[in-house]
């Protein structure tokens, strides 16, 4: 199993979400975040009220747990729908997951997804 973390522009979230759903990726977590980096969008930078010592930009962090066999597919869907071609389009991180446990029952691993 893999954990996909994608940091994308806020304005692309709906498009990415719809594309993921239509490609069978039903379950995900989304969170609004602030970040800095070489890929920041200087036209959209703002002074962060949470981190006042830096210029920041707002991004969406999307997290999805998937079987190993779906990694290339989900990366393609996210890239194709999040890309603008400009600096600040974000990044996708793929991490291994040792196991997953459902809270409501005793399922684990792929069955828990």
Secondary structure, 3 states (H helix, E strand, C coil): CEEEEEEEEHHHHHHHHHHHHHCCCCCCEEEEEEECCCCCCCCCCEECCCCCCCEEEEEEEEEEEECHHHHHHHHHHHHHHHCCCCCCCCEEEEEECCCCECCCCCCEHHHHC
